[in-house]
Amino acid sequence: MIIMGELAAGGVHSVAVDSAGNLQAALADLAVQIAGEDLVNDHLIVHPPANTGWAYHVPAENTTATITLAAAAAGTGTKHVVTSIQASISAGNGTPTAAEPAVLTLTDGASVKWTRKVAVPATAGGSSEVNITGLWIPGTAETAMTLAFAAGAGIDTHECVSFTYVDIV
């Protein structure tokens, strides 16, 4: 469930909406207590939930970058939601081997959730990057999620991948 709302005098007026955007219930004038440490110069400080995290992989030259977030324990109903994706391919000091664009894919078990081609740099010291934030890509409950390039980009190239996520029930 996603809670969307706005801070109002004396509390929060909010509406509960599920991940598909369906209205579930209206909660009028939900009272909240804001501790002093959560206010800085009259601005509300929002702390990320404890069930957030990040994962990354920076392998050796011409090695496929891949990260897998293990499936949650069976029976918990927990699923991973990817909230940002970062990846790069960079060339070393030599001239990289000419190659087709590298394919970067986010999978949920065997299902492809997101994919993108990333150009392999053609000159020494060059790089290509992907940096996408503000995502909400939910996976299937109790299923691993993997972000990976399809293969090593070539001689004298380096790949890296990372993502941030939140676990929800």
Secondary structure as the mmCIF struct_conf table of DSSP 4:
data_model
#
loop_
_struct_conf.conf_type_id
_struct_conf.id
_struct_conf.beg_label_comp_id
_struct_conf.beg_label_asym_id
_struct_conf.beg_label_seq_id
_struct_conf.end_label_comp_id
_struct_conf.end_label_asym_id
_struct_conf.end_label_seq_id
STRN STRN1 ILE A 2 ALA A 8
TURN_TY1_P TURN_TY1_P1 ALA A 9 GLY A 10
STRN STRN2 GLY A 11 VAL A 17
TURN_TY1_P TURN_TY1_P2 SER A 19 ALA A 20
STRN STRN3 LEU A 23 LEU A 30
HELX_RH_3T_P HELX_RH_3T_P1 GLY A 36 ASP A 38
STRN STRN4 LEU A 39 VAL A 40
TURN_TY1_P TURN_TY1_P3 ASN A 41 ASP A 42
STRN STRN5 HIS A 43 LEU A 44
HELX_LH_PP_P HELX_LH_PP_P1 ILE A 45 PRO A 49
TURN_TY1_P TURN_TY1_P4 ALA A 50 ASN A 51
STRN STRN6 THR A 52 HIS A 57
BEND BEND1 ALA A 60 ALA A 60
TURN_TY1_P TURN_TY1_P5 GLU A 61 ASN A 62
STRN STRN7 THR A 66 LEU A 69
HELX_LH_PP_P HELX_LH_PP_P2 ALA A 70 ALA A 73
TURN_TY1_P TURN_TY1_P6 ALA A 74 GLY A 75
BEND BEND2 THR A 76 THR A 76
STRN STRN8 LYS A 79 ALA A 91
BEND BEND3 ASN A 93 GLY A 94
HELX_LH_PP_P HELX_LH_PP_P3 THR A 95 ALA A 98
HELX_LH_PP_P HELX_LH_PP_P4 GLU A 100 PRO A 101
STRN STRN9 ALA A 102 ASP A 108
TURN_TY1_P TURN_TY1_P7 GLY A 109 ALA A 110
STRN STRN10 SER A 111 VAL A 118
HELX_LH_PP_P HELX_LH_PP_P5 ALA A 119 PRO A 121
BEND BEND4 THR A 123 THR A 123
TURN_TY1_P TURN_TY1_P8 ALA A 124 GLY A 125
STRN STRN11 SER A 127 ILE A 132
BEND BEND5 GLY A 134 GLY A 134
STRN STRN12 ILE A 137 PRO A 138
TURN_TY1_P TURN_TY1_P9 ALA A 141 GLU A 142
STRN STRN13 MET A 145 PHE A 149
BEND BEND6 ALA A 150 ALA A 151
TURN_TY1_P TURN_TY1_P10 ILE A 155 ASP A 156
STRN STRN14 THR A 157 ILE A 168
#
